[in-house]
Amino acid sequence: MSIQATITEAQSFSRQEDKEKLLMSQGLQDVDNAFSDVAHTDIHSAVLFYHLHFQECIKSVGQQIQSEINVHFDSMPHWCNINHFNHVMDISFSDGSKYEDISKLIVFAAHDVIDRGTHALPYLLLRCICEYVNIDMYAALEVHTLETIAVGCLAIMEFTQLLDVSFFAKDDSGKNWAYPKWHAYAHLFDDIEAKGATWNTNTKPNKKCHGPIRQIYLRRTNFKNIAEQVLRLDHCFLIVHSICLDIEDYDDLIASQKDPSYSSSADNDEHFNNDLDTTFHVKSGAVQNEQTFVALEQEHANNNAFNRFCIKLANFLSDSLPAHKIPLPGGK
């Protein structure tokens, strides 16, 4: 049963208890999803595992052990592309990349100070983190083979068994561990086989793009009703950037009129990139001459992508245009 079908069935129940029982069994909430109105789209099938999100903390071992763990973190050598921490047991932050680095280092920093007999639960947590790091290592690979997929699935199985048998059995917090981010592990390598490596859907490379908006929030808002303030200032900065580009283009135009041999830095960069780029297959250029489908197919006869191109295009437009409420040419 699909997610939307489950929600629809739950909404048909007259008793609130029955509705909540069905939804909770699937980890769902009775909330309308805007993506359900998008034609030919199953947003739940598009959801992928995101290996950046992970956070745990060991604080039941006592102040002395926590101090020793902090000392071990501080004495860790500095490595490229990994954060160095002076202490981790008494700070709070929400940076997922730092949690990721802590999970890689915590086993080395704590394995000799957390005793299996004295600190049973923290020791089990260390074992879970160790297994998690193995999963994260395979999940972060940019190229996969049948062997890496198989070993990754085995790591998930070992991690799940350790959680079910050891950790959750001793967890008396009452927390419901059947939440979506945990369940995502079950489909991790199925998603990789179906949709590619997790790097393709990782938002970590683009997080630096949030910097200007963060500065607007910190320096130009009153921290109340911030959406309108941030959007207004972000729009102003965009307009300023556009004006600067126009000024640069104007200066280049004037300079080129005075000196025909002048070329702007942007032109030089474009020329340099075009010389090096021998694989990029989309180029901006002038409007092409009209061409019949027959001539197009003959011109690319050796390319299977153009085999029966006219029929493929007609089928695509027949499905796509009505789906977007665009009338077909000639009313057909």
DOFIBA-194719 format. One line per 8 residues: number of its first residue (from 1); their letters; for each residue x, y, z of N, C-alpha, C. Coordinates in steps of 0.02 Angstrom, whole numbers, plus 50000, padded with zeros to 5 digits. Example, Ala and Ser with C-alpha at 12.3 -4.5 7.8 and 13.67 -1.06 7.14 Angstrom:
// residues 2
1 = as = 50660:49716:50390:50615:49775:50390:50660:49835:50390; 50642:49888:50354:50684:49947:50357:50645:50002:50394
This chain:
// residues 332
1 = msiqatit = 50043:49940:50000:50000:50000:50000:50044:50062:50000; 50028:50112:49958:50067:50173:49954:50054:50217:50015; 50099:50266:50024:50093:50312:50081:50027:50350:50077; 50011:50376:50017:49950:50416:50010:49888:50373:50021; 49890:50310:49998:49833:50265:50009:49823:50251:50084; 49878:50244:50121:49874:50233:50193:49843:50293:50228; 49864:50354:50209:49836:50414:50239:49762:50421:50222; 49745:50407:50160:49675:50411:50139:49632:50361:50179
9 = eaqsfsrq = 49657:50301:50188:49621:50251:50227:49612:50273:50299; 49665:50301:50328:49661:50325:50397:49611:50381:50405; 49608:50426:50355:49560:50481:50358:49488:50458:50353; 49478:50398:50327:49410:50372:50320:49383:50343:50385; 49427:50332:50435:49405:50304:50499:49367:50356:50539; 49315:50334:50572:49276:50380:50613:49306:50389:50683; 49342:50337:50706:49371:50341:50773:49443:50364:50769; 49459:50414:50811:49526:50442:50811:49578:50389:50831
17 = edkekllm = 49558:50343:50875:49605:50291:50897:49626:50246:50839; 49577:50227:50797:49593:50185:50740:49638:50221:50690; 49624:50285:50680:49665:50324:50633:49738:50327:50657; 49747:50344:50722:49815:50351:50748:49851:50284:50748; 49815:50229:50761:49846:50163:50763:49875:50146:50694; 49836:50158:50641:49860:50143:50574:49918:50188:50554; 49912:50253:50568:49965:50299:50548:50030:50286:50587; 50024:50273:50652:50084:50262:50692:50119:50197:50672
25 = sqglqdvd = 50081:50148:50649:50112:50085:50627:50156:50096:50567; 50144:50149:50528:50184:50164:50468:50229:50225:50478; 50228:50253:50540:50269:50312:50553:50245:50374:50516; 50178:50382:50508:50151:50437:50470:50110:50484:50514; 50093:50542:50487:50051:50591:50519:49996:50611:50470; 49939:50631:50497:49882:50651:50456:49893:50723:50434; 49938:50732:50386:49955:50798:50361:49952:50797:50285; 49918:50845:50255:49915:50849:50182:49983:50867:50154
33 = nafsdvah = 50004:50831:50103:50068:50841:50071:50059:50876:50005; 50090:50935:49998:50082:50974:49936:50108:50936:49875; 50156:50890:49885:50184:50854:49828:50134:50803:49800; 50082:50787:49839:50032:50739:49813:49992:50767:49755; 49994:50834:49746:49958:50865:49690:49999:50869:49626; 50063:50850:49630:50107:50853:49571:50094:50791:49529; 50077:50803:49465:50060:50748:49421:50119:50701:49409; 50106:50637:49405:50155:50585:49389:50214:50586:49438
41 = tdihsavl = 50201:50601:49501:50255:50607:49550:50238:50569:49613; 50284:50526:49635:50279:50493:49700:50338:50517:49742; 50327:50568:49782:50382:50599:49818:50415:50550:49866; 50377:50501:49891:50405:50453:49939:50455:50406:49904; 50443:50393:49840:50491:50352:49803:50555:50391:49788; 50550:50457:49789:50608:50499:49775:50650:50512:49837; 50623:50498:49897:50661:50510:49958:50721:50464:49961; 50779:50493:49978:50841:50456:49980:50874:50462:50049
49 = fyhlhfqe = 50917:50415:50064:50957:50417:50125:51007:50474:50122; 51015:50509:50176:51061:50566:50179:51111:50551:50235; 51173:50533:50215:51219:50506:50265:51250:50560:50309; 51235:50624:50300:51263:50675:50343:51230:50676:50412; 51166:50660:50414:51129:50668:50476:51142:50611:50525; 51175:50626:50580:51185:50578:50634:51210:50616:50695; 51184:50601:50754:51207:50635:50813:51193:50593:50875; 51244:50585:50917:51237:50549:50980:51283:50582:51031
57 = ciksvgqq = 51270:50569:51095:51311:50598:51147:51315:50549:51205; 51374:50542:51235:51384:50496:51291:51395:50539:51353; 51344:50539:51397:51351:50581:51456:51332:50545:51520; 51324:50481:51518:51307:50443:51579:51367:50411:51611; 51427:50428:51589:51487:50395:51614:51519:50432:51672; 51494:50491:51689:51523:50529:51743:51570:50583:51719; 51580:50634:51761:51620:50692:51742:51692:50674:51729; 51721:50627:51768:51791:50610:51760:51804:50578:51692
65 = iqseinvh = 51760:50531:51672:51768:50499:51607:51758:50548:51551; 51710:50593:51558:51699:50644:51507:51760:50688:51497; 51793:50706:51553:51853:50747:51549:51909:50710:51512; 51916:50645:51525:51968:50606:51491:51953:50602:51416; 51890:50594:51398:51872:50592:51327:51888:50658:51294; 51874:50714:51328:51892:50780:51300:51967:50787:51289; 52007:50762:51337:52079:50765:51330:52102:50724:51270; 52072:50666:51260:52091:50624:51204:52073:50658:51137
73 = fdsmphwc = 52015:50690:51135:51997:50727:51074:52047:50783:51060; 52067:50818:51112:52114:50874:51103:52182:50849:51079; 52202:50789:51100:52267:50762:51081:52267:50727:51013; 52209:50722:50982:52206:50692:50916:52247:50733:50866; 52285:50701:50822:52322:50739:50771:52274:50773:50723; 52298:50825:50691:52257:50862:50642:52261:50827:50575; 52202:50814:50546:52198:50782:50481:52164:50828:50431; 52182:50821:50369:52150:50860:50316:52077:50840:50307
81 = ninhfnhv = 52034:50890:50298:51963:50879:50284:51926:50846:50342; 51950:50855:50404:51914:50830:50461:51922:50881:50518; 51869:50897:50552:51871:50947:50605:51911:50921:50664; 51947:50967:50696:51983:50951:50757:51945:50981:50816; 51937:50942:50870:51897:50963:50927:51941:50966:50989; 51936:51022:51026:51970:51027:51090:51929:50991:51144; 51864:50991:51136:51819:50955:51182:51753:50945:51147; 51716:50893:51166:51652:50878:51134:51597:50861:51184
89 = mdisfsdg = 51614:50849:51247:51564:50824:51294:51522:50879:51326; 51541:50942:51318:51505:50995:51352:51487:51052:51304; 51478:51036:51240:51459:51087:51192:51396:51063:51156; 51359:51111:51128:51298:51095:51091:51299:51133:51025; 51288:51096:50970:51286:51127:50904:51245:51084:50858; 51228:51109:50799:51185:51073:50753:51216:51063:50685; 51283:51067:50682:51318:51059:50619:51327:50985:50605; 51292:50959:50554:51294:50888:50540:51363:50862:50522
97 = skyedisk = 51404:50903:50488:51471:50881:50469:51515:50870:50530; 51505:50911:50583:51544:50902:50644:51522:50838:50681; 51457:50825:50682:51433:50762:50711:51463:50702:50673; 51468:50710:50608:51496:50656:50567:51569:50643:50586; 51607:50697:50596:51677:50689:50615:51684:50661:50685; 51641:50683:50731:51644:50656:50799:51630:50582:50799; 51583:50560:50759:51567:50488:50756:51627:50448:50731; 51670:50478:50690:51729:50443:50666:51784:50439:50719
105 = livfaahd = 51785:50488:50765:51840:50493:50813:51822:50467:50882; 51757:50463:50899:51737:50448:50967:51761:50379:50990; 51762:50330:50945:51784:50263:50965:51857:50264:50986; 51899:50301:50949:51970:50305:50966:51981:50344:51030; 51938:50394:51043:51947:50437:51101:51919:50406:51165; 51873:50358:51158:51838:50333:51218:51847:50259:51231; 51878:50222:51186:51878:50149:51194:51917:50125:51255; 51966:50164:51278:52006:50142:51334:51984:50171:51401
113 = vidrgtha = 51931:50213:51400:51907:50242:51463:51836:50220:51480; 51801:50192:51432:51733:50167:51445:51737:50091:51453; 51725:50069:51513:51731:49998:51530:51667:49961:51515; 51675:49901:51487:51616:49861:51467:51573:49843:51527; 51605:49827:51583:51567:49806:51641:51537:49864:51680; 51575:49918:51687:51553:49976:51727:51505:50020:51688; 51518:50031:51624:51477:50076:51583:51446:50036:51526; 51397:49995:51544:51368:49948:51495:51335:49985:51436
121 = lpylllrc = 51291:50033:51451:51255:50067:51397:51301:50110:51354; 51346:50152:51382:51392:50188:51339:51436:50142:51297; 51455:50084:51325:51496:50038:51287:51457:50010:51227; 51394:49994:51238:51352:49971:51183:51343:50025:51131; 51338:50087:51154:51332:50143:51107:51395:50150:51065; 51453:50140:51095:51515:50142:51056:51515:50088:51002; 51491:50029:51019:51487:49976:50969:51441:49996:50912; 51384:50028:50930:51337:50050:50878:51369:50103:50834
129 = iceyvnid = 51406:50150:50864:51439:50202:50825:51491:50172:50778; 51528:50122:50804:51578:50090:50762:51546:50058:50701; 51490:50023:50711:51454:49994:50654:51425:50047:50608; 51401:50101:50639:51374:50156:50599:51427:50186:50553; 51488:50195:50579:51541:50224:50538:51556:50180:50478; 51552:50114:50487:51561:50069:50430:51507:50081:50378; 51444:50088:50400:51390:50101:50353:51401:50167:50317; 51420:50218:50355:51430:50285:50327:51487:50284:50276
137 = myaalevh = 51538:50244:50289:51594:50239:50242:51571:50211:50175; 51531:50158:50176:51507:50128:50114:51454:50173:50081; 51413:50206:50122:51361:50250:50094:51391:50310:50058; 51450:50332:50081:51481:50393:50052:51522:50379:49990; 51531:50316:49971:51570:50300:49911:51538:50332:49849; 51579:50360:49806:51553:50392:49745:51546:50342:49688; 51580:50285:49694:51575:50232:49644:51563:50166:49681; 51513:50129:49660:51496:50066:49693:51504:50008:49644
145 = tletiavg = 51519:49950:49674:51521:49887:49637:51475:49838:49673; 51466:49779:49642:51425:49728:49675:51454:49710:49743; 51521:49711:49749:51553:49693:49811:51539:49746:49866; 51544:49810:49849:51532:49862:49899:51459:49863:49920; 51413:49850:49873:51342:49847:49891:51330:49789:49940; 51360:49731:49926:51350:49673:49969:51379:49684:50038; 51440:49712:50041:51471:49725:50107:51432:49778:50145; 51406:49829:50109:51366:49881:50141:51302:49853:50171
153 = claimeft = 51269:49808:50134:51208:49776:50160:51223:49735:50222; 51281:49701:50222:51301:49661:50280:51313:49707:50340; 51344:49765:50329:51356:49812:50383:51290:49837:50413; 51240:49850:50371:51175:49872:50396:51143:49816:50437; 51149:49754:50414:51120:49698:50451:51152:49692:50520; 51219:49698:50524:51253:49694:50588:51234:49752:50633; 51228:49812:50604:51209:49871:50643:51138:49863:50671; 51093:49839:50629:51023:49829:50651:51019:49777:50706
161 = qlldvsff = 51053:49722:50698:51052:49670:50749:51080:49695:50815; 51133:49735:50812:51163:49761:50873:51115:49809:50908; 51080:49850:50871:51032:49896:50901:50973:49858:50931; 50945:49812:50894:50887:49775:50917:50902:49732:50979; 50958:49697:50977:50973:49649:51030:51004:49683:51091; 51048:49732:51079:51087:49760:51134:51062:49828:51158; 51060:49876:51112:51049:49945:51134:50977:49959:51153; 50930:49943:51107:50861:49959:51120:50834:49919:51179
169 = akddsgkn = 50861:49858:51190:50837:49817:51245:50853:49849:51312; 50904:49892:51314:50924:49924:51376:50902:49996:51380; 50868:50020:51329:50846:50089:51327:50779:50096:51361; 50777:50130:51419:50715:50138:51456:50688:50209:51451; 50709:50245:51399:50687:50314:51391:50615:50319:51365; 50589:50264:51337:50522:50265:51309:50520:50294:51239; 50577:50310:51209:50579:50339:51142:50558:50287:51090; 50517:50309:51042:50498:50266:50987:50551:50272:50932
177 = waypkwha = 50588:50218:50922:50644:50220:50875:50622:50206:50803; 50559:50196:50790:50535:50183:50722:50519:50249:50688; 50570:50290:50677:50561:50355:50645:50592:50353:50575; 50571:50399:50530:50590:50393:50460:50665:50391:50448; 50705:50433:50483:50777:50435:50468:50810:50368:50486; 50785:50335:50538:50812:50269:50555:50790:50218:50503; 50727:50221:50482:50701:50173:50434:50736:50180:50366; 50763:50240:50352:50795:50251:50287:50854:50204:50277
185 = yahlfddi = 50886:50182:50331:50942:50136:50324:50921:50072:50289; 50860:50049:50301:50837:49986:50273:50838:49987:50197; 50830:50047:50168:50825:50053:50095:50888:50086:50065; 50940:50095:50105:50998:50134:50083:51027:50107:50018; 51047:50044:50017:51082:50018:49958:51034:50000:49902; 50970:49991:49918:50920:49985:49865:50915:50051:49827; 50916:50107:49865:50913:50173:49833:50975:50185:49791; 51034:50163:49816:51096:50174:49779:51093:50136:49713
193 = eakgatwn = 51068:50074:49714:51063:50036:49652:51014:50067:49604; 50959:50095:49631:50906:50123:49588:50922:50193:49564; 50956:50234:49606:50962:50306:49591:51033:50332:49592; 51081:50289:49607:51150:50312:49606:51178:50326:49675; 51241:50347:49677:51277:50359:49740:51245:50416:49779; 51254:50414:49845:51224:50465:49888:51253:50534:49874; 51313:50537:49843:51341:50603:49827:51296:50642:49781; 51257:50608:49739:51213:50642:49692:51157:50679:49726
201 = tntkpnkk = 51139:50659:49787:51084:50691:49823:51107:50723:49888; 51172:50731:49896:51200:50760:49957:51194:50836:49954; 51164:50867:50005:51158:50940:50006:51218:50974:50038; 51266:50934:50063:51324:50962:50098:51364:51009:50054; 51378:50993:49990:51418:51040:49949:51387:51109:49941; 51321:51114:49947:51288:51179:49935:51274:51218:49999; 51295:51192:50056:51279:51226:50119:51313:51294:50124; 51370:51303:50090:51404:51368:50093:51364:51422:50058
209 = chgpirqi = 51316:51402:50016:51274:51451:49983:51228:51486:50033; 51220:51457:50093:51177:51487:50143:51211:51545:50179; 51277:51554:50167:51315:51604:50204:51286:51674:50200; 51273:51702:50140:51245:51769:50136:51178:51777:50171; 51135:51727:50165:51070:51730:50199:51079:51728:50274; 51127:51688:50297:51141:51686:50369:51166:51754:50394; 51208:51787:50355:51233:51853:50375:51176:51904:50376; 51129:51899:50329:51071:51943:50330:51031:51933:50394
217 = ylrrtnfk = 51021:51870:50411:50982:51854:50471:51017:51882:50534; 51082:51874:50538:51118:51894:50599:51126:51970:50605; 51135:52004:50548:51155:52075:50551:51102:52124:50528; 51050:52100:50493:51003:52148:50463:50930:52135:50483; 50917:52089:50529:50848:52076:50551:50842:52087:50625; 50780:52091:50648:50767:52097:50720:50748:52030:50751; 50759:51975:50713:50747:51907:50736:50672:51892:50747; 50630:51934:50719:50558:51923:50723:50528:51929:50653
225 = niaeqvlr = 50485:51882:50635:50455:51882:50568:50510:51891:50515; 50558:51847:50518:50619:51857:50479:50610:51843:50404; 50560:51803:50386:50554:51782:50315:50550:51842:50269; 50505:51888:50284:50496:51947:50241:50558:51990:50239; 50592:51998:50296:50653:52039:50299:50709:52007:50258; 50719:51943:50267:50772:51908:50231:50760:51910:50156; 50698:51896:50134:50682:51896:50063:50691:51965:50032; 50670:52017:50068:50677:52084:50042:50750:52103:50032
233 = ldhcfliv = 50792:52089:50081:50863:52106:50076:50898:52062:50025; 50880:51998:50022:50909:51954:49973:50893:51978:49902; 50832:52003:49893:50812:52031:49828:50853:52094:49812; 50865:52136:49863:50905:52196:49852:50976:52178:49831; 51005:52127:49864:51073:52107:49847:51076:52078:49776; 51023:52043:49756:51021:52016:49688:51019:52073:49637; 50979:52124:49651:50975:52182:49606:51042:52217:49602; 51075:52226:49659:51141:52258:49660:51191:52218:49618
241 = hsicldie = 51189:52151:49626:51234:52109:49588:51220:52115:49513; 51157:52118:49494:51139:52126:49424:51163:52193:49397; 51157:52246:49436:51180:52312:49414:51256:52311:49405; 51291:52279:49451:51364:52275:49446:51385:52239:49382; 51350:52186:49365:51365:52150:49303:51353:52194:49242; 51298:52233:49244:51285:52279:49188:51339:52331:49182; 51363:52357:49238:51417:52407:49237:51481:52377:49208; 51496:52316:49229:51556:52282:49202:51550:52271:49127
249 = dyddlias = 51490:52251:49104:51480:52242:49032:51487:52308:48994; 51461:52361:49024:51467:52428:48992:51540:52449:48988; 51577:52439:49043:51648:52457:49042:51686:52416:48989; 51669:52352:48983:51702:52311:48932:51686:52336:48862; 51622:52357:48853:51603:52382:48787:51641:52445:48769; 51646:52492:48815:51683:52555:48803:51757:52540:48790; 51785:52494:48829:51856:52478:48820:51868:52445:48753; 51821:52402:48731:51830:52368:48667:51824:52417:48608
257 = qkdpsyss = 51783:52470:48616:51776:52520:48563:51839:52562:48556; 51873:52573:48612:51935:52612:48611:51993:52570:48587; 51992:52505:48605:52047:52461:48587:52018:52396:48560; 52019:52385:48493:51989:52325:48464:52021:52261:48489; 52083:52264:48514:52116:52203:48537:52097:52186:48609; 52057:52230:48640:52039:52219:48710:51991:52160:48716; 52000:52119:48766:51952:52065:48783:51944:52062:48858; 51882:52056:48880:51868:52057:48952:51893:51993:48984
265 = sadndehf = 51899:51995:49051:51920:51935:49088:51869:51880:49081; 51805:51899:49075:51752:51848:49067:51760:51812:49000; 51778:51852:48947:51789:51821:48882:51848:51774:48884; 51901:51794:48919:51960:51752:48925:51944:51687:48961; 51905:51693:49015:51886:51633:49053:51845:51586:49010; 51797:51615:48971:51755:51574:48929:51796:51539:48876; 51843:51576:48845:51885:51546:48794:51929:51491:48823; 51955:51503:48883:51998:51454:48916:51958:51391:48932
273 = nndldttf = 51897:51399:48957:51857:51341:48975:51837:51301:48913; 51820:51337:48858:51800:51302:48798:51857:51261:48768; 51919:51288:48775:51976:51251:48749:51987:51186:48786; 51974:51187:48852:51987:51127:48892:51928:51078:48891; 51868:51104:48881:51809:51063:48887:51796:51026:48822; 51809:50961:48821:51798:50921:48761:51741:50871:48771; 51709:50873:48829:51656:50824:48843:51587:50856:48850; 51584:50919:48869:51519:50950:48881:51481:50956:48815
281 = hvksgavq = 51422:50927:48811:51389:50919:48747:51334:50969:48734; 51327:51020:48776:51276:51071:48765:51311:51138:48759; 51303:51172:48704:51335:51236:48692:51283:51288:48675; 51294:51349:48699:51250:51405:48681:51274:51434:48615; 51227:51447:48571:51246:51474:48506:51187:51505:48470; 51196:51519:48407:51144:51550:48367:51088:51501:48353; 51029:51528:48335:50972:51486:48317:50989:51444:48256; 50973:51380:48260:50989:51334:48205:50938:51340:48149
289 = neqtfval = 50960:51321:48090:50914:51320:48033:50861:51267:48042; 50803:51278:48010:50750:51229:48014:50773:51164:47983; 50750:51109:48013:50771:51043:47991:50714:50993:48001; 50702:50950:47953:50649:50901:47959:50670:50844:48004; 50621:50809:48032:50637:50752:48074:50675:50698:48035; 50656:50689:47972:50690:50639:47931:50763:50656:47923; 50778:50719:47909:50848:50741:47902:50885:50734:47968; 50852:50749:48023:50884:50744:48088:50902:50671:48104
297 = eqehannn = 50855:50625:48090:50869:50555:48103:50923:50528:48058; 50924:50551:47995:50977:50529:47950:51045:50556:47970; 51046:50618:47994:51109:50649:48014:51141:50613:48073; 51096:50586:48117:51121:50551:48177:51103:50477:48173; 51111:50448:48114:51091:50378:48104:51131:50330:48147; 51192:50349:48166:51234:50305:48206:51222:50313:48281; 51178:50357:48300:51163:50370:48371:51095:50339:48387; 51095:50289:48431:51032:50255:48448:50981:50301:48481
305 = afnrfcik = 51005:50356:48511:50959:50402:48543:50911:50434:48494; 50931:50437:48429:50889:50469:48378:50850:50417:48337; 50853:50354:48356:50815:50303:48322:50740:50313:48335; 50700:50320:48283:50628:50334:48288:50615:50395:48331; 50657:50447:48321:50654:50507:48363:50587:50542:48357; 50560:50545:48296:50496:50580:48286:50441:50547:48327; 50439:50481:48326:50386:50445:48363:50396:50454:48438; 50458:50451:48461:50472:50460:48533:50451:50529:48556
313 = lanflsds = 50467:50580:48516:50449:50648:48534:50374:50657:48535; 50338:50628:48487:50265:50633:48484:50234:50600:48545; 50259:50542:48565:50233:50508:48624:50245:50548:48687; 50305:50578:48691:50322:50619:48750:50276:50679:48755; 50267:50715:48700:50225:50774:48701:50152:50757:48715; 50129:50699:48690:50060:50678:48701:50046:50666:48774; 50096:50644:48811:50088:50633:48883:50103:50695:48924; 50156:50731:48905:50179:50787:48945:50134:50848:48941
321 = lpahkipl = 50114:50867:48881:50075:50928:48873:50008:50924:48910; 49968:50871:48901:49905:50868:48940:49917:50866:49015; 49971:50833:49037:49984:50830:49109:49997:50899:49139; 50025:50945:49098:50037:51012:49120:49983:51061:49095; 49927:51033:49073:49869:51072:49052:49886:51120:48994; 49928:51094:48949:49946:51132:48888:49912:51098:48829; 49871:51134:48791:49836:51102:48735:49884:51077:48682; 49867:51021:48652:49906:50993:48598:49901:51036:48535
329 = pggk = 49954:51039:48495:49951:51079:48433:49894:51056:48388; 49855:51103:48363:49800:51088:48319:49740:51059:48356; 49742:51060:48423:49685:51034:48461:49677:50959:48460; 49730:50922:48440:49726:50851:48435:49731:50819:48503
